[in-house]
Amino acid sequence: MKLPNKLFNYGESIISKFPIILKILEQKKYLTIYELYEHVITHFNDITEFIDTVECLYALNKIEYNNKLRRIYYVV
């Protein structure tokens, strides 16, 4: 997980990717993880960086996962 520090500036950190994912989820409401990744693939270096970002957003209660629908959504 890349967080801003002496080695990684803000632009290289996963924190800078939060708004990208949140904007997509605001527009689309419910998406599967794969659908979300298809929308943001150009903004991430690899799948690991994407998963780390999604995990952080979930830990911060900014997104939720609906087990029944198997979709993630933005928490207002």
N, C-alpha and C positions, 0 to 999 in steps of 0.2 A: 504494500500500500504506500503510495507516494503522497506524503504530506509536505507542505512547504517547510524548508529548512535551509541549511547552508548549501546543500547539494542540489536541491530542486526549488526553483522559484514557483511563485503562485501559478503561473501559466502551465507549468509541467505537472502540477499536483492534481489529485482527483477532486479537490475542493472546487477548482475552476470549472469542472464538468457538471456540477450540481445544477446550475441554471439551464443547461442544455436539456437534461433529462426532464426537469420539472416543467419546462415550457411545452415539451411534447406531450406530457401527461395532462397538462391543463387543456390542451387543444383536443386530444383524442379520448379523454376520460379513462377508459379501460383498455389495457393492452397486455398481451402476453409478453414474457421476457424476450422471446425471439422477435416479435413485432417491434418492440421498443429498440432492440439492438439494430434491426434493419434501418430504423429511422436515424440512428445516431452513429452508425458504424464509421463514418468519415471523421468523426471527432475523437476517436479513441485509437490508440496504438495497437491494442490487442484485446481479446475477450476478457483477460484477467483484469485489466484496468476498468473495463465496463462493469464487471461483477463487483469489484471493490467499491466502485462508486454507488452502485445500487444497494449494496450492503450498508454503506454509511448512511445513505438516505433513509433506509429502513430503520436503522438503529437510532436515528435522530427523529423518528416518527413523522417524516415528511412524505413517505409513501407507505402504502399498506398492500398486503397480498390477500386476495380473496380465494380461499381454498376451493370453494364451490365452483366459481367461474374460472379458476386458474388464471387470474389476471391481476396485474398490479394497477394501482390508481393513486392519484395525488390526494393527499389529505389536506384539507383547507384549514 
